[in-house]
Amino acid sequence: MKVTITPRKLSGTVQPPSSKSQSHRLIIAAALAKGESRLHNISPSQDITATLRCMTALGARAAGEAVYGVPEIGVERDLLPRLDCGESGSTLRFLIPVALAVAGGGIFTGHGRLMERPMEPYEKLFREKGVFYQATSGQITVKGTLKPGTYQIPGNISSQFITGLLYALPLLAGDSELMLTTPLESAAYVDMTLEALGQFGVDIQPTEAGWHIPGHQRPQGRELTAEGDWSQAGFYYAAAGIGNDVTLTGMNPRSLQGDKVIEDYAAKLNGPGEVILDVSQCPDLAPALTAHAALRAGEVTHLVNAARLRMKESDRIDCVASELNRLGAEIETFPDSMTIHGVAQLHGGETDSHNDHRIAMMLAIAATRAEGNVTINGAESVAKSYPRFWEDYEMLGGKFKTI
């Protein structure tokens, strides 16, 4: 889908969709739980639908807000379940160890750049544990039995590997130790995992090196409501920062989401002077922050510790910079950072989302400060995380037509 935006100021109050990060975690816990859970305010994005689809393949059931847990844990199947993860990195990395613990393995597929994402921590770990792991073109197959014991994994590649093990290890028939071999990045995402598991009654104990995980634990059914998504809120903070009259509602001020740092980062961008923002703990905010920084006329902004952006749905360093530069921004790229020289106005033009939901939303926000129309190819990519984005954009006064 191609969208052409006629620039105009946005105005009004908007409620972002539910947190995708939290929703993944609640759905997996509910699908592993004994009995029925009820989950409210789950936005049906493509990534969340992928997690529901995969948990159904493992034996869970969902009907409306009700989720019914898998009937059996730890029973190997004659035929490995097939799990289509769509383009969701969280779904893939969370569920590989879960599938081993629940069903003795699974065959994982995906789309877009998903199967190109780094998976070495699991590959190395499972081979050490005697678990079959095979990655072929577009498919990962795992098969075997996860046994209680000590699991060592780096903390600086992706917290998603840690989350997957935190869900799987409590299901085993004995206690385990999960130990980090390098410092933990994106710690807030692990905190969200521990919070979700705790809400479902799973006891995980912190240690000096990681976590002690008692076995024989299945989550217990719960009724919970997902909170608003601070990563999506970032686009509205950027909108406000570049001159739109947009306010947010429905956000949890005590949220553990790491992207809640957008409050502090936006405040820094709203002030004068050179600004350095570390995005190692909040990489999903980078597109919104870049759009905001691009229009800090005469000011310089650096986004640093950003190497992980290169392995998202697109190379978010090169693609974010190239698309905003097409509109008249002045952004330099480096292996793990960006330097943004703020301009007073963008000039408009034709751009591409690179099938990346966050780039499409970034361009839509940046378009509000363009002198001419802005066309976005691949605008439908917002459905990956925010299916109603274009409806909300129009509700706020945004003007566009689809082609």
Protein Blocks (a to p, Z undefined) as FASTA:
>chain_A
ZZdddddddeddddddddfklmmmmmmmmmmpghjdddehiacbfklmmmmmmmmmnopa
cehjbccddfbghiacfbacdddehjafklmmmmmmmmmmmnopacdddehjllmpcfkl
mmmmmmmnopacdddehiacdeddddeddddddfklbmklmmmmmmmmmmpgbdcddddf
bdcehklmmmmmmmmmmmnopacdddfklpaddehiacddddddddddfklmmmmmmmmm
nopacddehiafkbcbfklmmmmmmmmmmpgcjddddfklmmmlmmmmmmmmmmmghiac
ddehklmmmmmmbdfklmmmmmmmmnopacdddfkbccddddfbdebdaddeklpaklmm
mmmmmmmmcfbdcddehklmmmmmmmmlmmmmmmnopacddZZ
